[in-house]
């Protein structure tokens, strides 16, 4: 009986310790969400300016460019998967990996080979465990991604994109990441970066009202320089979104864990009280029984 | 005289924005000065200084690295992956 009580007390203590940890992680994540969100917001002017410039080039000129034209036959597609370096974030990583698997399936059904670029230790672990190959990996800085990382990723995928298909180059680039919708919701999202899908204006702008853009030095050079930057900014934005979503997911998961620990503590406290009461009752009945026996022996 | 609406933007933040009477930047073709009423333009910046003259006559200088200059109906945007006021 006494041993039972000890077991319950031990379990309560374990739950309490766990709760302290999860609570702390919850608070840390909550404070980081704000920061991560602010970073997403502060990069918006940049990506808006770039997007506007890209659509200006696309609308005001009709230049054929390798980055905007769709090849007739797509042999290989690159998929960039953004995950986190650490777990304890609920379905955060598994949902983005699932989304990537679905995308790969779709691409393969269209007869395309899939090449992976992985960001985050979790994606790398997932691929290594299944002994599947991938082209490049970046780990260690998914918590608060710097622009350098985005540049590196963009450079790698563009290099693969510009290579010939015969040399193992890719003709399509997709990015799979978790989009930060709100504190409670993070949805995995697939975006095709290249070939570009610039949304053209519904009607052609009137030449008299909107004089033609002047490009310096010329349209091709501007486009050549602009599109990599556009890809960089899109990848950077996706990285930041993913980081913010990771913090939100961690906060949610840790809150659930703390609540669960609370429930365990309550349950075990009840059981422990019960066991203590049972022990006392038994001791009393033993004493009474003993006294009765003494009286009867006289 | 109409004023230019200028913003200098780097990858991770907006460096400066406000009204200006003139913007001077160095593109790959050479220095270019932009006054209100300039035709729409998109140019590649050669790394270096962007000088903004405020309506009051004061001057602000910013450094911009591999960026763009876009002008459209008196809205001037200097977009660079790295930019800072100097």
Contacts between the chains, C-beta under 8 A, distances in Angstrom:
chain1	res1	chain2	res2	distance
A	39	B	12	7.0
A	42	B	12	6.1
A	42	B	13	4.5
A	42	B	14	7.2
A	43	B	11	6.5
A	43	B	12	5.6
A	43	B	13	7.5
A	45	B	7	6.9
A	45	B	9	4.8
A	45	B	13	7.8
A	45	B	14	4.6
A	46	B	9	4.9
A	46	B	10	6.7
A	46	B	11	5.3
A	46	B	12	7.4
A	46	B	13	8.0
A	46	B	14	7.9
A	46	B	79	6.5
A	49	B	7	7.6
A	49	B	9	5.3
A	49	B	70	7.1
A	49	B	77	4.9
A	49	B	79	4.5
A	50	B	68	8.0
A	50	B	79	6.2
A	52	B	70	7.2
A	52	B	77	7.8
A	53	B	42	5.9
A	53	B	68	5.9
A	53	B	70	5.1
A	53	B	77	7.8
A	53	B	79	7.0
A	56	B	40	7.6
A	56	B	42	6.2
A	56	B	70	7.1
A	56	B	72	7.2
A	57	B	42	6.6
A	60	B	40	7.7
A	147	B	11	4.6
A	147	B	12	5.9
A	147	B	81	6.6
A	147	B	82	7.9
A	150	B	11	7.9
A	151	B	81	7.3
A	210	B	40	7.4
A	211	B	39	5.7
A	211	B	40	6.3
A	212	B	40	7.6
A	213	B	40	4.8
A	213	B	41	6.5
A	213	B	42	5.7
A	214	B	39	5.7
A	214	B	40	6.7
A	214	B	41	4.4
A	214	B	42	7.5
A	215	B	41	7.4
A	215	B	42	5.4
A	215	B	43	7.3
A	216	B	27	5.4
A	216	B	28	7.3
A	216	B	29	5.4
A	216	B	32	7.6
A	216	B	41	6.6
A	216	B	42	7.3
A	216	B	43	3.7
A	216	B	44	6.9
A	217	B	28	5.9
A	217	B	29	5.6
A	217	B	44	7.2
A	221	B	28	7.8
A	221	B	44	6.6
A	222	B	42	5.6
A	222	B	43	7.4
A	222	B	44	6.0
A	222	B	68	7.8
A	225	B	44	5.1
A	225	B	66	7.7
A	225	B	68	7.5
A	226	B	42	7.8
A	226	B	68	6.6
A	229	B	66	7.6
A	229	B	68	7.5
A	229	B	79	7.9
A	229	B	81	6.8
A	232	B	11	7.7
A	232	B	81	7.0
A	233	B	11	6.9
A	236	B	11	6.4
